[in-house]
Amino acid sequence: MLTRFPGPRYRELAKNWMPTVAMRGTVGAVGLVWATDWRLILDWVSYISGKFKKDD
């Protein structure tokens, strides 16, 4: 029953919307990093975290 629920029409619609959903998700993630404490999040990125050494 669950395999028939989405049906071929809805599977095709979902396949067509995937690039839009991925792009909006990416923009949302970048917006979240921009709106929050960007250094806290970017400290987890190995290439970028080396640029911001803390002075202890």
C-alpha positions in Angstrom: 0.0 0.0 0.0 2.8 2.5 0.8 4.4 1.9 -2.5 1.2 2.9 -4.3 0.6 5.9 -2.1 2.9 8.4 -3.8 2.1 7.3 -7.3 4.0 8.1 -10.4 2.7 11.6 -10.7 3.9 12.6 -7.3 7.3 10.9 -7.7 7.8 12.9 -10.9 6.8 16.1 -9.1 9.2 15.4 -6.3 12.0 14.7 -8.8 11.4 18.0 -10.5 11.4 19.9 -7.2 14.6 18.4 -5.8 17.0 21.1 -7.3 14.8 23.9 -5.9 14.6 22.3 -2.5 18.3 21.7 -2.4 19.0 25.3 -3.4 16.7 26.7 -0.8 18.2 24.5 1.8 21.7 25.7 0.9 20.6 29.3 1.0 18.9 28.7 4.3 22.0 27.1 5.8 24.2 30.0 4.6 21.7 32.5 5.9 21.7 30.7 9.3 25.5 30.9 9.5 25.3 34.6 8.5 22.6 35.4 11.1 24.1 33.5 14.0 27.6 33.5 15.5 29.5 32.6 12.2 32.8 32.0 14.0 31.2 29.4 16.3 30.0 27.5 13.2 33.0 28.0 11.0 35.4 26.8 13.7 34.2 23.3 12.7 35.4 23.8 9.1 39.0 22.7 9.0 40.3 25.0 6.3 38.7 28.1 7.7 39.3 27.4 11.4 43.1 27.7 11.0 42.7 31.3 9.9 41.2 32.4 13.2 43.7 31.5 15.8 42.7 32.6 19.3 45.2 34.7 21.3 45.7 33.0 24.6 
